[in-house]
């Protein structure tokens, strides 16, 4: 089974949170990074998101509609025969990934697992709160554990 590391950024830590960005990182080097320019609004964002997450976005370079992002995600997952997606915050990340996949749903070859310890060894100030950078850190943390 192949492992991918998942991280997302979203509007707020509330029940009605919305996806802003999503990253999947493969330890062999492949990456998917998507920023959404629809499906969320700045008014829904917490102060933390305004101060930390939004300034890091580059929508001109990475922005996609939800529909296009869903297609990119499905295409990325289709590269793998059997894959486990690992997140350090599955309760938050998994529903956002599923929502991006839309009515087609989760491919049958994709499974999930949570590992809350992936970023536990880092000081909070060292976590960038950028989906791609955080997913890369999780991937590196898992590699260090395997050594």
C-alpha positions, 0 to 999 in steps of 0.5 A: 500500500502506498502512503500519501500525506494530507493537509488542508487549510480552511476558513475556521474551526467551526462546524460550517468550515470551508476548504481553502487549500489541500495538499497531498504529498507522496514520499517518492516526490509526487505532490498535489497542491490546490488552492480554491478560489470558490466555495469559501469567502473571506468573511467566513475566515477566522482571525487566525486564517486572515493573519496566517493562512490567507497571506500565504496563498498564491491563487494566480499560481495555484488557484482552481475552481472546486470543480477543476480541483475535484478533477485534479484530485481524482486524477492524482489518486488514480495514479495509485493502485492502493493508497492510504491517506494519512493526516494528523487531523483527520476529523477536519481534513477528511470531510474536506477531501471527500467534499472536493471529490463530490458526487463521484465519491471516494475511489475504492482503492483509497483508505485513510488513517490518522496519525496525530503525532506527525507534527507533535515534535515541532514547536507550534511556531515552526508549523507554517499552516500552509497545506503543502508545507505542512504535508511535506513536514508530515511526510518528513516526520514519518520518514524520520520515524522509520529510520 
